[in-house]
Each structure stands twice: as C-alpha cells, then as structure tokens.
C-alpha cells in the first residue's frame, strides 16, 4: 500500500484455490524513511516463508512467516549491503539452499542510495541467515542493473534484469547460467563490501533515535 505521502508499507494477499480468489492478511510491514517496498517471498524447506524487502536503509531486510503468510515477523536487518532497489530470491530445487540476486552497493548521497551496479548473487544454506559464494553477474559502473528475476530449468538458472546506460536507454537482459556456476569460488571483492556499514546503518542516515524502527503489526 502507498499512503499518498511517499511512504510505502507491505501487505500480503493469499489464495488457497490457485489464484481464483484472494484474501488479505492482517499484518502490515513497515520500515523508516520511504518504508517497505517491492517484496519477494520464497518458501523454505521447512515450509516457512522468507520475505526480502526493498528499503532505504543501506542493507537488505528480511521478514519471516511460520503460518503460510498470515503473520510476519518484524523485518530484520541483514549483513548484505544494498541500495534502494528490488532483489530476487528463490530456493534451489531439491535443495534447502537459497539463491539471492541483488545490487552490492551503497552510497547515501547518490539517488536511491547508490548506483544499481554491480549485480551479484549469493547462496544461503540456513534459510537466509548467513550468505556465501558471492558471484558477480554484471559490474560496469557506468551502467545500472535492476529488477532481477530467477527461474530454474533443469541444471540451469535463467535470469532476467534490465540494463541501463548512465543515463540512457533500458535493455532487457536474459542469461542462462549453469547452476554449478553459482557454487564456484566466490569473488573476494564482495566480502569487503559487507563491512562498509555500522551494525545500525540508521545512525549514519539521520535517524532521530539512532535506531531502525521496523514494525509488523495487525491492521486495525
């Protein structure tokens, strides 16, 4: 939902009949500044749900649900540096592993908290709590890469995202990569990016209290 003031919140709609009818849950997820935006949801191996959120806080935020999306946890900050941009999240078939594609960059003075480059991937084996095998998909600093999607087909990962010249036209990128590529030796440069922010990035973003005030509440 968008309240008309420039602030966004996230609410889920659920269907139990293959999309013929829908109902909304009571929980609303919120974050400071422009709020919580453009979520991505994946089902974990244990049947719970994990949501990744677009936000203006310098790192990726995640929320969890253990009841098929009826209720959600307060969004938690991860160690993954990111500008204000959407991310893609998917579970590797026949596996507990998660695949994440996102922009590994953060520069507060720049519009949207930094250029949407580079575009990178990471894997998690514990439901999104820790990430490893960081790989670079595209990294030209004079271009932007955003709105990724992930589809699995046999032993390949099919990716789409847009590529934009700075400034300039948009192009749709399609890539088919072996699933094994994402498990190969990681790009060490990415690991350096994970230590660029303090534990509470809101302190460097002018938060009145010095803390990120995330919320998950029932709608009245």
RAGI-V968125 format. One record per run of one state. SS is the DSSP state (H for helix, E for strand, L for the rest). FROM is the first residue (numbers start at 1). TO is the last residue. If there is no record, write none. Layout:
# RAGI-V968125
ss=SS from=FROM to=TO
ss=SS from=FROM to=TO
This chain:
# RAGI-V968125
ss=L from=1 to=1
ss=E from=2 to=2
ss=L from=3 to=7
ss=E from=8 to=8
ss=L from=9 to=9
ss=E from=10 to=10
ss=L from=11 to=12
ss=E from=13 to=14
ss=L from=15 to=22
ss=E from=23 to=24
ss=L from=25 to=26
ss=E from=27 to=30
ss=L from=31 to=34
ss=E from=35 to=35
ss=L from=36 to=36
ss=E from=37 to=43
ss=L from=44 to=48
ss=E from=49 to=54
ss=L from=55 to=58
ss=E from=59 to=65
ss=L from=66 to=75
ss=E from=76 to=81
ss=L from=82 to=87
ss=E from=88 to=91
ss=L from=92 to=97
ss=E from=98 to=103
ss=L from=104 to=110
ss=H from=111 to=113
ss=L from=114 to=118
ss=E from=119 to=124
ss=L from=125 to=131
ss=E from=132 to=138
ss=L from=139 to=142
ss=E from=143 to=153
ss=L from=154 to=155
ss=E from=156 to=165
ss=L from=166 to=169
ss=E from=170 to=178
ss=H from=179 to=183
ss=L from=184 to=187
ss=H from=188 to=193
ss=L from=194 to=200
ss=H from=201 to=205
ss=L from=206 to=214
ss=E from=215 to=218
ss=L from=219 to=220
